[in-house]
Amino acid sequence: MLCCVNPDCQKPLNPDKNNYCHSCKAELIPLLGGRYRPSQVLSDEGGFGRTYLAEDVHKLNECCVVKQFAPKLQGTGPLTKATELFKQEASRLQELAEHQQIPTLLAYFEQNGYLFLVQQFINGKNLLKEWETRGNYNETEIRELLLDLLPVLKFIHVRGVIHRDIKPQNIIRRQNDGRLVLIDFGASKQLTVTVQTKMGTVIGSHGYTALEQMQDGKAYPSSDLFSLGATCFHLLTGVRPSQLWIQQGYSWVASWRQYLISPGRNEIYVSIELGEVLDKLLQLDIEKRYQSPDEVIADLTPGLPPLSSLPVTVLTSTFAASPANKGPVPRKLNNTLKSQLLLISSILALGLGGVWYFQTPRKESSQPISQPISKPISQPIPQPKNALENYFPKPLKGHSSDVNSVAFSPDGKTLGSASDDKTIKLWNLASGEEIHTLEGHSNWIWTIAFSPDSKMLASGSADKTIKLWNLETGKVIRTLEGNTDGVTSVAFSPDGKTLASGTASKDMKIKLWNLETGKEIRTLQGHTSGIPSVAFSPDGKTLASGSWDKTIKLWNLETGKEIRTLQGNPDSILSVAFAPDGVTLASGSKDKTIKLWNLKTGKEIRTLKGHNDKVNSVAFLHAGSQNNLTLVSGSSDKTIKLWNPSTGKEISTLETGSGYIYAIAISPDGKTIAGGGSGENILKIWQTIQ
């Protein structure tokens, strides 16, 4: 179904075939911003805008949330001002999205007189729906909720942002890890107050909104803390503050304990400590209320050692698997978790939230992958002490939209990045400075690859062409044409004489090109969907292709015949990479897994599990010798993972903080990793060995 984006439309859902809305007769917009297909209304702002569930057609129809702002303004002046404010709010949201518990801002744009924000879709239930399913929370669960959300509030408050609408509906428990995500910061809410002519408009929800915000329209960090307290009251007692507000205004907050009544008991037990915390959160007098999240955390976790004495650890999920259809079951909050949460709070206070870092690597024993295999992958890279600890990578800024592909030149001097902004940028690795911006494609660029001699770059675009670039001059050498759909993958043969390319779903072909003449050598057919990844074997005799049709095919390049098809994934193959031994292949899939394959037998060696979203890119990292080998993977779960391919064990995880990871690349010496994707810092590099 396709949604009409007229905010006044009463029945916005339409069949795909419609050009005009069956209800309001407005012209339908199949793709917002040229890529986002609205499919469902998630919420309605009463004619002032709507929030839609949409699919990003550039990213395998990945779900996202599109927020519409539709000011009813006369004249260009007010609309220009509203657009300016909208962009300011979007910029702020982009900064906030560095935090892992705030949705990533993917795009913002104006279209047909409306303003749109596009944000990451969070898969999970909001706390209102969770409460309706499972019933009231207990004290331990309320404490866990507070300790999970208070660092998020500190993060936004330090940046001068007040949420102003905290309530159960705006808190989602993320399905893959049980963490709480704060949503709906709402540029549209800010703009509503700014541009509406009606005076006295207040942002917030009755019962959850602090008195000063409701009366004067003024909000402070402590205003958010009142709303958080009201949220806890709702989830603890099952009584909606909005209902109490209608009946008695704010008088309920002074006697909230009377609602802790349970059939068969006089009162639900709440400890003195938690009761006092809720008392102070729900103070009507702002001067008597908590002034900062730190104060609340201190009262919830008395007697803990100073932050400086706490070890640097990574916070893991506090939620275990639950009985069928009852949602996550909170585990008991222990002192280690409290310490970790306090540590995170201190990191956020320093403004480091969302910075990429490595966990301390775990040492793994090494065993052969399987038999038979001619040269079994051996041990992971030896990690010198502190080699990957707390290393903050350098962002390379310049692209204005998602980075879809990254590649290192074989001489190790240059990094290339390709973007939805239709440009390719070349970076000097020694200085981090931009060398060239390559422009010429008429649509977003899916893929790039360097020639073995580091003198040429190939790029494939949604404009259905491949361009070959002279890296010394930054000019196009030639354009390869003949595809009927976008070019999704390119790769050079080891001898530099042949280029392989894969295309999207309307074409489904692999082409081999003679780079001296620019002519097509042959076409390889057999896949039934798009081909987002192609890779040559180290000896140049075999080509591997991964497809959205859930298969990998191996091709004999001398004959152009298919050798075999590798099957076993329940979802699309997004990336393939040969190990240096030439008989092992790694593949990343939309099914969140990585598989290792023995190419002599065509059998799966093992499956690596650990990512919580699709695996967009895989690459082998080897430093100095064939024996020092590590597998690296980048995912839409915002992490990059390092694996021991011999054991299948995870070595370490890089939490990238903001944005999906669409592409990774390893420098020839194995000492540098590049990651590209979405978010504010969409291209970063960091060292693996000091």
LODREN-15697 format. One record per residue (C-alpha): residue in three letters; x, y, z. Coordinates in steps of 0.25 Angstrom, whole numbers, padded with zeros to 4 digits, always signed. Each point is the difference from the previous one (the first is absolute). Example, Ala and Ser with C-alpha at 12.3 -4.5 7.8 and 13.67 -1.06 7.14 Angstrom:
ALA+0049-0018+0031;SER+0006+0014-0002;
This chain:
MET+0000+0000+0000;LEU+0004+0014-0002;CYS-0003+0012+0009;CYS-0006+0013-0004;VAL+0008+0011+0007;ASN-0011+0010+0000;PRO+0000+0002+0015;ASP-0015+0003+0000;CYS-0004-0013-0008;GLN-0009-0009+0008;LYS+0003-0013-0007;PRO+0015+0002-0005;LEU+0002-0015-0004;ASN+0000-0003-0015;PRO+0003-0012-0009;ASP+0013+0001-0006;LYS-0006+0002-0014;ASN-0007+0013+0004;ASN+0006+0013-0005;TYR-0010+0009+0007;CYS-0005-0003+0014;HIS-0014-0007+0000;SER-0004+0008+0012;CYS+0004+0015-0001;LYS+0004-0001-0015;ALA+0014+0006+0003;GLU+0011-0004-0009;LEU+0008-0012+0006;ILE+0015+0001+0002;PRO+0006-0014-0002;LEU+0014+0004+0006;LEU+0002+0011+0010;GLY+0014+0007-0003;GLY+0001-0010-0012;ARG+0002-0012+0009;TYR-0009-0001+0012;ARG-0013-0008-0003;PRO-0011+0004+0011;SER-0008-0013+0003;GLN-0007+0002+0013;VAL-0005+0012+0009;LEU+0007-0002+0014;SER-0006+0013+0007;ASP-0008+0012-0004;GLU+0002+0014+0005;GLY-0014+0005-0004;GLY+0003+0006-0013;PHE+0013+0006+0003;GLY+0008-0012-0004;ARG+0001-0015+0001;THR+0010-0011+0003;TYR+0001-0011-0010;LEU+0007-0013-0001;ALA+0008-0001-0013;GLU+0009-0008-0008;ASP+0014+0005-0005;VAL+0000-0006-0014;HIS+0015+0004-0001;LYS+0003-0010+0012;LEU-0007-0012-0003;ASN-0014+0005+0004;GLU+0006+0002+0014;CYS-0011+0006+0010;CYS+0001+0014+0004;VAL-0009+0011+0007;VAL-0004+0012-0008;LYS-0005+0012+0008;GLN-0008+0010-0008;PHE-0001+0015+0004;ALA-0011+0007-0007;PRO-0001+0014+0005;LYS-0013+0007-0005;LEU+0007+0013-0004;GLN-0003+0011-0009;GLY+0011+0007-0009;THR+0015-0004-0002;GLY+0005+0008+0012;PRO-0006-0009+0011;LEU+0003-0013-0008;THR+0014+0005-0002;LYS+0002+0002+0015;ALA-0007-0013+0003;THR+0009-0007-0009;GLU+0012+0006+0006;LEU-0004-0004+0014;PHE-0003-0014-0005;LYS+0014-0001-0005;GLN+0006+0005+0013;GLU-0008-0010+0008;ALA+0004-0011-0010;SER+0015+0004+0002;ARG-0003-0002+0015;LEU-0006-0013-0001;GLN+0012-0005-0009;GLU+0009+0004+0012;LEU-0009-0007+0010;ALA+0000-0013-0009;GLU+0014-0002+0004;HIS-0006-0007+0012;GLN-0003-0015-0001;GLN-0014+0002+0007;ILE-0004+0011-0009;PRO-0005-0003-0015;THR+0010+0004-0011;LEU-0005+0012-0009;LEU+0002-0005-0014;ALA-0005+0011-0008;TYR-0008+0013+0000;PHE-0006+0007-0012;GLU-0012+0009-0006;GLN-0009-0006-0010;ASN-0014+0005-0006;GLY-0001+0011+0011;TYR+0003-0010+0011;LEU+0012-0002+0009;PHE+0005-0014+0003;LEU+0009-0007+0010;VAL+0005-0014-0002;GLN+0004-0008+0012;GLN+0005-0014+0003;PHE-0011-0010+0003;ILE+0001-0006+0014;ASN-0005-0014+0000;GLY-0007-0002+0013;LYS-0012+0003+0009;ASN-0002+0014+0007;LEU-0002-0001+0015;LEU-0015+0002-0001;LYS-0002-0012-0009;GLU+0009-0008+0009;TRP-0007+0004+0012;GLU-0014-0003-0006;THR+0006-0014-0004;ARG+0007-0004+0013;GLY-0006+0009+0011;ASN+0006+0008+0011;TYR+0015+0001+0002;ASN+0007-0003+0013;GLU+0010+0008+0008;THR+0012-0007-0006;GLU-0005+0003-0014;ILE-0003+0015+0003;ARG+0014+0001+0005;GLU+0006-0006-0012;LEU-0009+0009-0009;LEU+0005+0012+0007;LEU+0015-0004+0000;ASP-0001-0003-0015;LEU-0007+0013-0004;LEU+0007+0010+0009;PRO+0013+0000-0007;VAL-0008+0003-0013;LEU-0006+0012+0006;LYS+0013+0005+0005;PHE+0006-0002-0014;ILE-0011+0009-0006;HIS+0000+0010+0011;VAL+0015+0002+0000;ARG-0003+0004-0015;GLY-0011+0010+0004;VAL-0012-0008-0005;ILE-0012-0003+0009;HIS-0009-0011-0005;ARG-0013+0005+0005;ASP-0009-0012-0003;ILE+0005-0012+0008;LYS-0010-0010+0002;PRO-0002-0015-0002;GLN-0003+0002-0014;ASN+0013+0007-0003;ILE+0009-0011+0006;ILE+0002-0013-0008;ARG+0007-0012+0005;ARG+0009-0005-0011;GLN-0003-0014-0004;ASN+0014-0004-0003;ASP+0006+0004+0013;GLY-0010+0004+0010;ARG+0005+0014+0001;LEU-0009+0012+0001;VAL+0000+0010-0012;LEU-0006+0014+0002;ILE-0008+0005-0012;ASP-0008+0011-0006;PHE+0009+0012+0004;GLY-0009+0007-0011;ALA+0005+0011-0008;SER-0014+0001-0004;LYS-0004+0003+0015;GLN+0010+0011+0001;LEU-0005+0006-0013;THR-0014-0001+0004;VAL+0002+0009+0011;THR+0009+0009-0008;VAL-0009+0002-0012;GLN-0014-0002+0004;THR-0008+0013+0002;LYS-0008-0005+0011;MET+0006+0004+0013;GLY+0002-0009+0012;THR+0003-0012-0007;VAL+0008-0010+0009;ILE+0009-0011-0004;GLY-0003-0013+0009;SER-0010-0009+0005;HIS-0010+0003+0011;GLY+0003-0007+0013;TYR+0015-0003-0004;THR+0004+0014-0003;ALA+0005+0009+0011;LEU-0007+0012+0006;GLU+0009+0010-0005;GLN+0000-0005-0014;MET-0015-0001+0000;GLN-0003+0014+0006;ASP+0012+0008-0006;GLY+0004-0008-0012;LYS+0014+0000+0006;ALA+0008-0014+0001;TYR+0013-0003+0008;PRO+0008-0013+0003;SER-0009-0002+0012;SER-0012+0001-0008;ASP+0004-0013-0007;LEU+0003-0006+0013;PHE-0014+0003+0005;SER-0005-0007-0013;LEU+0009-0012+0003;GLY-0006-0001+0014;ALA-0014+0000-0006;THR+0003-0011-0009;CYS+0006-0008+0011;PHE-0013+0002+0008;HIS-0008-0004-0012;LEU+0008-0013-0002;LEU+0000-0003+0015;THR-0014+0002+0003;GLY-0008-0002-0013;VAL-0006+0014+0002;ARG+0001+0009-0011;PRO+0004+0014+0004;SER-0008+0006-0011;GLN-0013-0005+0006;LEU+0004+0005+0014;TRP+0003+0014-0006;ILE-0013+0001-0007;GLN-0007-0004+0014;GLN+0009+0008+0009;GLY+0011+0008-0007;TYR+0013-0002+0007;SER-0005-0003+0014;TRP+0003-0015-0002;VAL+0015+0002+0001;ALA-0001+0003+0015;SER-0007-0013+0003;TRP+0005-0009-0011;ARG+0002-0012+0010;GLN-0015-0002+0002;TYR+0000-0006-0014;LEU+0009-0011+0004;ILE-0012-0009+0004;SER-0001-0014-0005;PRO-0012-0010+0002;GLY+0002-0008+0012;ARG+0011+0009+0006;ASN+0000+0013+0007;GLU+0011+0006-0008;ILE+0011-0004-0010;TYR+0013+0001+0006;VAL+0010+0011-0005;SER+0013+0002+0008;ILE+0002+0013+0007;GLU+0012+0003-0009;LEU-0009-0001-0013;GLY-0011+0007+0006;GLU+0008+0012+0004;VAL+0006+0000-0014;LEU-0014+0000-0006;ASP-0004+0011+0010;LYS+0011+0009-0005;LEU-0002-0003-0014;LEU-0015+0004+0001;GLN+0002+0013+0008;LEU-0009+0011-0006;ASP+0010+0010+0005;ILE+0011+0000-0010;GLU+0010+0005+0011;LYS-0003-0012+0008;ARG+0001-0010-0011;TYR+0013-0007-0005;GLN+0008+0009-0009;SER+0008-0010-0008;PRO+0000-0015-0003;ASP+0013-0001+0008;GLU-0008+0003+0013;VAL-0010-0011-0003;ILE+0011-0010-0003;ALA+0007+0004+0013;ASP-0012-0003+0008;LEU-0003-0013-0007;THR+0014-0006+0001;PRO+0005+0005+0014;GLY+0013-0005+0006;LEU+0007-0003-0014;PRO+0015+0003-0001;PRO+0004+0013-0008;LEU-0001-0001-0015;SER+0015+0002-0002;SER+0002-0014+0007;LEU-0010-0007-0009;PRO+0005-0010-0011;VAL-0003+0004-0014;THR-0010-0011-0005;VAL-0010-0001-0010;LEU-0015+0000+0004;THR-0007-0012-0004;SER-0015-0002+0000;THR-0007-0002+0013;PHE-0012-0008-0006;ALA-0001-0015-0002;ALA-0008-0008-0009;SER-0015+0000+0004;PRO-0011-0010+0000;ALA-0008+0000-0013;ASN-0006+0014-0004;LYS+0003+0006+0013;GLY+0011+0009-0004;PRO+0014+0001+0007;VAL+0001-0004+0014;PRO+0009+0009+0008;ARG+0011-0006+0008;LYS+0004+0005+0014;LEU+0008+0012-0001;ASN+0014-0003+0007;ASN+0011+0010+0004;THR+0008-0003-0012;LEU-0011+0005-0009;LYS-0002+0012+0009;SER+0015+0003-0001;GLN-0001-0001-0015;LEU-0012+0009-0001;LEU+0007+0010+0009;LEU+0012-0001-0009;ILE-0008+0003-0013;SER-0006+0012+0007;SER+0014+0006+0003;ILE+0004-0003-0015;LEU-0012+0008-0004;ALA+0003+0011+0009;LEU+0013+0002-0007;GLY-0007+0000-0014;LEU+0006-0013-0005;GLY-0013-0007-0002;GLY-0001-0008-0013;VAL+0015+0001-0002;TRP+0005-0013-0007;TYR+0009-0009+0009;PHE+0005-0014+0001;GLN-0002-0010+0011;THR+0012-0006+0006;PRO+0003-0012-0010;ARG-0002-0014+0006;LYS+0010-0010-0003;GLU-0005-0012-0007;SER+0006-0014-0003;SER+0003-0003-0014;GLN-0005-0012-0007;PRO-0001-0004-0015;ILE-0014+0004-0006;SER-0003-0014-0005;GLN+0006-0011-0009;PRO+0002-0002-0011;ILE+0006+0014-0003;SER+0014+0002-0007;LYS+0004+0012+0009;PRO-0008+0001+0012;ILE-0002+0014+0005;SER+0009+0002+0012;GLN+0000+0009+0012;PRO-0005+0014+0002;ILE+0009+0012+0000;PRO+0008+0000+0013;GLN-0005+0012+0008;PRO+0011+0007+0007;LYS-0004+0006+0013;ASN-0010+0011-0001;ALA+0001-0001-0015;LEU-0015+0002-0001;GLU-0004+0006+0013;ASN-0007+0014+0000;TYR+0005+0004-0014;PHE-0009+0011-0005;PRO+0000+0000-0015;LYS+0001+0012-0009;PRO-0012+0004-0008;LEU+0002+0005-0014;LYS-0011+0010-0003;GLY-0004+0005-0014;HIS-0012-0009-0005;SER-0014+0006+0002;SER-0007-0014+0000;ASP+0002-0015+0003;VAL+0013-0006-0004;ASN-0003-0013-0007;SER+0014-0005-0004;VAL+0015+0002+0005;ALA+0013-0006-0006;PHE+0015+0002+0003;SER+0009+0001-0012;PRO+0010-0012-0001;ASP+0012+0009+0003;GLY-0006+0004+0013;LYS+0000+0015-0002;THR-0014+0003-0004;LEU-0014-0002+0006;GLY-0012+0001-0010;SER-0015+0002+0005;ALA-0012+0000-0009;SER-0013+0006+0005;ASP-0015+0003-0003;ASP+0004+0014-0002;LYS+0005-0005-0014;THR+0014+0003+0003;ILE+0013-0008+0002;LYS+0010+0006+0010;LEU+0015-0004+0000;TRP+0007+0002+0013;ASN+0015+0000+0004;LEU+0002-0010+0011;ALA+0012+0007+0005;SER-0006+0013+0002;GLY-0015-0003+0000;GLU-0002+0011-0010;GLU-0009-0001-0012;ILE+0008-0001-0013;HIS-0011+0000-0011;THR-0015+0000-0001;LEU-0004-0008-0012;GLU-0013+0005-0006;GLY-0007-0006-0012;HIS-0011-0010+0004;SER-0014+0005-0001;ASN-0005-0009+0011;TRP+0005-0006+0013;ILE+0012-0008+0000;TRP-0001-0014+0005;THR+0014-0006-0001;ILE+0015+0004-0003;ALA+0013-0008-0002;PHE+0015+0003-0002;SER+0008-0006-0011;PRO+0012-0009+0004;ASP+0010+0011-0004;SER-0008+0011+0008;LYS-0001+0008-0013;MET-0015-0002-0003;LEU-0013+0000+0008;ALA-0013-0007-0005;SER-0013+0005+0005;GLY-0014-0006-0002;SER-0013+0009+0001;ALA-0015-0001+0000;ASP+0001+0008-0013;LYS+0003-0014-0006;THR+0015+0004-0004;ILE+0014-0004+0004;LYS+0010+0011+0000;LEU+0015-0002-0001;TRP+0008+0012+0007;ASN+0015+0004-0002;LEU+0004+0002+0015;GLU+0011+0010-0003;THR-0009+0010-0008;GLY-0013-0004+0006;LYS-0006-0001-0014;VAL-0009-0010-0006;ILE+0008-0010-0009;ARG-0013-0006-0006;THR-0014-0004+0003;LEU-0005-0014-0001;GLU-0014-0001-0004;GLY-0010-0011-0004;ASN-0007-0004+0013;THR-0015+0001+0002;ASP+0001+0003+0015;GLY+0009+0006+0010;VAL+0014-0005+0002;THR+0001-0006+0014;SER+0014-0006+0000;VAL+0013+0001-0007;ALA+0014-0007+0002;PHE+0013+0000-0007;SER+0007-0014-0004;PRO+0013-0002+0007;ASP+0008+0003-0013;GLY-0008+0013-0002;LYS-0005-0003-0014;THR-0014-0004+0003;LEU-0012+0007+0007;ALA-0012-0008+0006;SER-0013+0007+0002;GLY-0013-0004+0006;THR-0013+0007-0001;ALA-0014+0002+0007;SER-0012-0008-0001;LYS-0006+0004-0014;ASP+0013-0005-0006;MET+0006-0011+0009;LYS+0012-0001-0009;ILE+0015-0001+0002;LYS+0009+0006-0011;LEU+0015-0001-0002;TRP+0007+0012-0007;ASN+0013+0001-0007;LEU+0006+0012+0006;GLU+0010+0003-0011;THR-0012+0001-0010;GLY-0012+0003+0009;LYS-0007-0011-0007;GLU-0009-0011+0006;ILE+0007-0013+0000;ARG-0012-0009+0004;THR-0013+0000+0009;LEU-0002-0010+0011;GLN-0014-0003+0003;GLY-0007-0009+0010;HIS-0004+0009+0012;THR-0015+0003+0002;SER+0002+0013+0007;GLY+0010+0011+0002;ILE+0015-0002+0002;PRO+0006+0009+0011;SER+0013-0006+0001;VAL+0011-0007-0010;ALA+0014-0004+0004;PHE+0011-0006-0008;SER+0008-0012+0006;PRO+0015+0003+0003;ASP+0005-0007-0012;GLY-0010+0007-0009;LYS-0007-0013-0005;THR-0013+0000+0007;LEU-0010+0011+0003;ALA-0010-0001+0012;SER-0013+0008-0001;GLY-0010+0002+0012;SER-0014+0003-0004;TRP-0013+0005+0006;ASP-0006-0014-0004;LYS+0007-0006+0012;THR+0011-0007-0008;ILE+0014+0001-0003;LYS+0005-0005-0013;LEU+0015-0003-0004;TRP+0004+0002-0015;ASN+0011-0006-0008;LEU+0006+0013-0007;GLU+0006-0007-0011;THR-0012-0007-0005;GLY-0011+0009+0006;LYS-0007-0012+0006;GLU-0006-0001+0014;ILE+0008-0009+0009;ARG-0010-0002+0011;THR-0010+0007+0008;LEU+0001+0002+0015;GLN-0013+0000+0007;GLY-0004+0000+0015;ASN-0004+0014+0003;PRO-0015+0003+0003;ASP+0002+0015-0005;SER+0008+0008-0010;ILE+0015-0001-0001;LEU+0006+0014+0001;SER+0015-0002+0000;VAL+0011-0010-0004;ALA+0015-0001+0002;PHE+0011-0010-0003;ALA+0010-0004+0011;PRO+0014+0001-0005;ASP+0001-0015-0001;GLY-0010+0001-0012;VAL-0008-0012+0005;THR-0008+0007+0011;LEU-0011+0010-0002;ALA-0007+0009+0010;SER-0014+0005-0003;GLY-0009+0010+0008;SER-0015-0001-0001;LYS-0013+0008+0003;ASP-0003-0012+0010;LYS+0010+0006+0010;THR+0011-0011-0002;ILE+0013-0002-0006;LYS+0003-0013-0007;LEU+0014-0006-0003;TRP+0000-0010-0012;ASN+0010-0010-0005;LEU+0000+0002-0015;LYS+0006-0013-0004;THR-0011-0008+0006;GLY-0011+0011-0001;LYS-0004-0003+0015;GLU-0002+0010+0011;ILE+0011+0000+0010;ARG-0007+0008+0011;THR-0009+0011+0003;LEU+0004+0012+0008;LYS-0011+0006+0008;GLY+0000+0013+0009;HIS-0005+0012-0009;ASN-0014+0004+0003;ASP-0003+0006-0014;LYS+0004-0003-0014;VAL+0015-0002-0003;ASN+0003+0009-0011;SER+0015-0002-0002;VAL+0010-0010+0003;ALA+0015+0000-0003;PHE+0013-0008+0005;LEU+0011+0008+0007;HIS+0014-0006+0000;ALA+0012+0007+0004;GLY+0014-0005-0004;SER-0003-0015-0003;GLN-0011-0009-0004;ASN+0000-0006+0014;ASN-0005+0014+0006;LEU-0014+0000-0004;THR-0013+0006+0006;LEU-0014+0002-0006;VAL-0006+0014+0001;SER-0015+0002-0002;GLY-0008+0013-0001;SER-0015+0000+0003;SER-0013+0009+0001;ASP+0000-0003+0015;LYS+0011+0011+0000;THR+0011-0009+0004;ILE+0013-0005-0007;LYS+0004-0014+0006;LEU+0014-0007-0001;TRP-0001-0015+0000;ASN+0010-0012+0001;PRO-0004-0008-0013;SER+0007-0012+0005;THR-0009-0001+0012;GLY-0012+0008-0004;LYS+0001+0008+0013;GLU-0001+0015+0001;ILE+0013+0007+0004;SER-0005+0014+0002;THR-0011+0010-0004;LEU+0001+0014-0004;GLU-0013+0008+0004;THR-0001+0011-0011;GLY-0011+0007+0008;SER-0007+0008-0011;GLY-0005-0006-0013;TYR+0000-0013-0008;ILE+0013-0006-0005;TYR-0002-0002-0015;ALA+0014-0003-0004;ILE+0014-0003+0006;ALA+0014-0001-0006;ILE+0013-0005+0005;SER+0013+0007-0004;PRO+0011-0009-0007;ASP+0009+0000+0012;GLY-0012-0004+0009;LYS+0002+0011+0009;THR-0012+0009-0003;ILE-0014-0002-0001;ALA-0010+0009-0007;GLY-0015+0000+0002;GLY-0011+0007-0008;GLY-0015+0001+0002;SER-0010+0010+0006;GLY-0001+0010+0011;GLU+0008+0013+0003;ASN+0014-0006-0001;ILE-0003-0009-0012;LEU+0015-0003-0003;LYS+0010-0004+0010;ILE+0014-0006+0000;TRP+0007-0006+0012;GLN+0013-0008+0003;THR+0000-0015+0004;ILE+0014-0001+0005;GLN+0009+0010+0007;
